[in-house]
Amino acid sequence: MSAPPRRRATVVIPVYCERATLPQVVTEIFRLDGDVELDVWVVDDNSPDGTGAAVEELMKRFDRLHLMSRQRAEGRGAAVIDAFGRLLASPEPPDLNVEMDGDGSH
């Protein structure tokens, strides 16, 4: 009997000016990778503090980290809706989509 396929989950993190805290949050999420295959999508609303650039650096360490850059700040709700819509429309949507904050408050 073969093992069941690993379930896939995506963590969506809408951010705006969270360069200082996001690297630790992303690192901690990927430490949880066990029975579930985790992907992380960071949705950056054109943060002036360079959050997007920090994500690009982290992407060199984590192959399942993705950046969705938006041109202007439209808020957390719009960022999550955009990301979930893209994930659900993909050819192989994840089994589970969740959202959390990039400042460590979740």
N, C-alpha and C positions, 0 to 999 in steps of 0.2 A: 504494500500500500504506500503510495507516494504522499509526501507532505502537502498540505493544502498550500495554494499560492499565497504569498505575502499580500496582505491588504495594503492599500496605498492611501495615504493621508496628505493633505496639503495644508500648511499653516500660512495664512495670509496676514501680513503685517503692514498696515497702512502707516506711513511715517511722514513727518514733517519736522525737520531740524532735530533729528535724533542720532546724530553721528556719534556722540559720546557714549550712548548706552546700547545701541543696536548690535555692535560686535559681540558683546557678552550674551545678549539675548539669543542671537543666532547660534552661537557656539553651544549654549545650553540646550537649545532645541535639538540640535544634531546629536548631542550626547544621549538623547532619549531613543534614538533609532534602534529598534530591537525587532519585535514581532511585526511591526508596521513599517513599511517603507515611507519615509518622510521626505517631502519636498517643502521648501519655503519660498514663498513669493513675497517680496518686499515691493510695496506700491509707494513710490516716492512722488510727492507733489512738488517737484522742482525746489527742494530744500536749498536755501541759500548757504547753509553751513557745510555743504558738501556730503550730505548723507548718501546721495547716489554714488559718488566716487568711493565712499567707504564700502558700499555694497559691492561695487565692482572689484575691489581688492579682496573682499571676503570670498567672492566667486572663484578666485584662484585656489582657495582651500576646500571649498564645498561645491562639488559638482551638481548637487541638487538644489542649489540656491539660485533664484531667478530674480531679476529686477524688471519691474514694470514702471517706466518713467512717464509721468504726466506733465504737461506743460505749465499748469498752474494749480494752485491750491484750491481744491473743490470740496475738501472735507473728508473726514473719515468714512462716513456712510457711502459717499459716491465712490471712494477708492475701493471699498469692499465689494460693492455691487459690480464695479467694473471687473475686478479680479475674479469673483465668483462666476460672473457671466462668461468670461473667457475660459475658465476651467471647466465649467459644465458643458460648454460647446465644443470642447476638445474631443478628438476621436476616441480617446480612452480616458474619460473623466475619473478623477480619484474616487475612492470609496467614501471618503469623508473629507469635508472642507471645514476648517475652523479659522477663527480670527483671533489674534491677540495683539497687544500693544507692543511697540518697540522700545518703550522706556523701562520695561521690567515690572510695571505695575500689575500685570496679570500674573 
